[in-house]
Amino acid sequence: MTTFYDILDTLKTYLQGNSNINTVTSGDIFEVDLAKQSIFPLAHIIVNNCTFQEHVVVFNVQVICMDVVHDTNEDVKDQNDYFHGINNKQDIQNTMFFVVNGLQSAMRRGELFTNLFQIDSDFTADMFEDRFENLLAGWSLTFDVIVPNNQISDINANGQSPC
């Protein structure tokens, strides 16, 4: 059964093809060296859980797209426009929104839709700002993917696969 790999590889391929992402990782976010500046902008894929239903498996997936917030050298007192602040946080939030919006669109009706992945829920995107080793900002996209469970009938009564 390669379904788990198929989901990860499909998302990885899409995200690596996006010019706004330098690095794609997966698994535990705390195992990624978030202090390393050269990996950003970063997309991180987490499979939160799965639900086994009749003939299908529903995977709950989270894709986090982020970049490092850099402060300008400008003094806040010298600014004419306080709305945008003295860093690039709004630029990052705008760019990472573009990435997650493109991903959800591709999964709903684009090329990723034809890869036997069906969407089981609305996509939920949450904007975030977190301090790890540095200040990161971006969007976290969460969604459910339904995939066929074709191998359910391939298991014998003793738990052995006939293959």
Summary of the structure (lengths in Angstrom):
residues: 163
radius of gyration: 19.3
end to end distance: 11.3
largest distance: 74.5
contacts: 431
relative contact order: 0.19
helix: 31%
strand: 34%
